[in-house]
């Protein structure tokens, strides 16, 4: 999987040392994720576990895809990449002090997480695991220091620190 991800990153950005971000404009216009988002909203409404709210928190200055917060019987962050059909799903921990990546093969998922993952898979979107997301890549970005660039930053958001590392830095 990682080789396909790296290939898609190279194709999207062109030269990794002098990347072009033009692909993002086209992907925003194309609205390729719109059917998935509609299905997600409809399925969460039909899920009898309570009220759910889906809110876009996309930062057009630093995100390389769409970012959503899903709130209900918990809180999740879902990001969908403009580079290709890739997603990362993170849960806010019960203590509310940090995010955890939900790996597709993790057996500790809630029913809501299983529903979201099922919809992601049936839409042809690849949900990435932590190992893939943390793979270094030689891509020059604006906000992330070169030695910190990982697949996550290339696919989802140009922020120097991985979101699941924020709040845990003192413990790791």
C-alpha positions in Angstrom: 0.0 0.0 0.0 2.8 2.5 0.9 4.2 2.3 -2.6 0.9 3.2 -4.2 0.5 6.1 -1.7 4.0 7.4 -2.5 3.2 7.1 -6.3 0.0 9.1 -5.8 1.8 11.8 -3.8 4.5 12.1 -6.6 1.9 12.3 -9.3 -0.2 14.9 -7.5 2.6 17.2 -6.4 5.0 16.7 -9.4 8.5 17.5 -8.2 8.6 16.9 -4.5 11.4 19.5 -3.9 9.3 22.1 -5.8 5.7 20.8 -5.4 2.7 22.2 -7.3 -0.5 22.5 -5.4 -2.7 23.0 -8.5 -4.3 19.6 -8.1 -6.1 20.8 -5.0 -8.2 23.4 -6.8 -9.4 20.8 -9.3 -10.2 18.3 -6.5 -12.2 20.8 -4.6 -14.3 21.6 -7.7 -14.7 17.9 -8.6 -16.5 17.1 -5.3 -15.5 13.4 -5.5 -16.3 12.8 -1.8 -19.8 14.3 -1.9 -21.6 11.0 -2.3 -19.6 9.5 0.6 -20.4 12.5 2.8 -24.1 12.2 2.0 -24.1 8.5 2.8 -22.2 9.1 6.0 -24.7 11.7 7.2 -27.7 9.6 6.2 -26.3 6.5 7.9 -25.4 8.3 11.1 -28.9 9.7 11.2 -30.3 6.2 10.9 -28.0 4.8 13.6 -30.1 4.7 16.7 -27.2 5.6 19.0 -28.2 9.2 19.3 -27.8 12.6 17.6 -24.8 13.1 15.3 -23.3 16.3 14.0 -20.9 16.5 11.1 -19.0 19.8 10.7 -16.4 20.8 8.2 -13.2 22.2 9.8 -11.2 22.3 6.6 -8.5 24.9 6.6 -8.0 25.9 3.0 -4.6 27.4 3.9 -3.0 24.2 5.2 -5.2 21.2 4.5 -4.7 19.0 1.4 -8.2 17.6 1.6 -11.4 17.9 3.6 -11.5 17.7 7.4 -14.6 17.0 9.4 -15.5 16.6 13.1 -18.2 14.0 13.8 -19.8 14.5 17.2 -22.3 12.3 18.9 -21.7 9.5 21.4 -18.1 10.4 21.0 -16.0 12.7 18.8 -14.0 11.7 15.7 -11.9 13.6 13.2 -12.2 12.4 9.6 -9.9 13.7 6.9 -10.2 12.9 3.2 -7.3 13.6 0.8 -7.2 15.5 -2.4 -4.1 13.5 -3.5 -6.2 10.3 -3.9 -9.0 8.4 -2.3 -7.4 8.2 1.2 -8.8 8.8 4.6 -7.6 9.0 8.2 -10.1 8.5 11.0 -9.1 9.6 14.6 -11.1 9.4 17.8 -10.9 11.8 20.7 -9.9 9.8 23.7 -12.4 9.4 26.6 -10.2 11.7 28.7 -10.4 14.2 25.8 -6.6 14.9 25.9 -5.6 13.6 22.5 -6.5 11.9 19.3 -5.9 8.3 18.4 -5.7 7.0 14.8 -8.2 4.3 14.3 -6.4 1.6 12.4 -8.7 -0.4 10.0 -7.7 -3.7 11.5 -8.0 -2.6 15.2 -10.5 -4.8 17.0 -11.3 -2.2 19.6 -13.6 -0.1 17.5 -17.0 1.1 18.5 -20.2 0.4 16.5 -20.1 4.0 15.2 -16.5 3.6 14.1 -17.3 0.3 12.4 -20.1 2.0 10.5 -17.8 4.9 9.4 -15.1 2.4 8.3 -17.6 0.3 6.4 -18.9 3.4 4.5 -15.3 4.4 3.8 -14.5 1.0 2.3 -17.7 0.7 0.3 -16.9 4.1 -1.2 -13.5 2.9 -2.5 -11.6 5.1 -0.1 -8.5 3.7 1.6 -8.4 4.1 5.4 -4.7 4.4 6.3 -3.1 3.0 9.4 -0.6 4.7 11.7 2.5 3.0 10.2 1.6 4.3 6.7 0.7 7.8 8.0 4.0 8.1 9.8 6.2 7.0 6.8 8.7 9.8 6.1 8.5 11.4 2.6 10.8 14.0 1.0 8.2 16.6 0.2 8.8 20.3 0.7 5.9 22.0 2.4 5.3 25.5 3.8 4.7 24.8 7.5 6.2 21.4 8.2 10.0 21.2 8.7 11.5 18.9 6.1 12.7 16.3 8.6 9.1 16.1 10.0 7.2 15.5 6.7 5.3 12.3 6.8 2.7 10.7 4.5 0.1 12.3 6.8 1.3 15.9 6.0 1.5 15.1 2.2 -2.0 13.7 2.1 -4.0 15.6 4.7 -2.5 18.7 6.4 0.6 20.8 6.4 1.1 21.0 10.2 4.4 20.3 11.7 3.2 17.9 14.4 1.0 14.9 13.8 -2.4 15.4 15.5 -2.2 12.1 17.4 1.2 13.2 18.9 -0.2 16.5 20.2 -1.0 16.2 23.9 1.1 13.1 24.3 4.5 14.6 23.7 5.2 14.9 27.4 4.4 11.1 27.9 6.3 9.7 24.8 
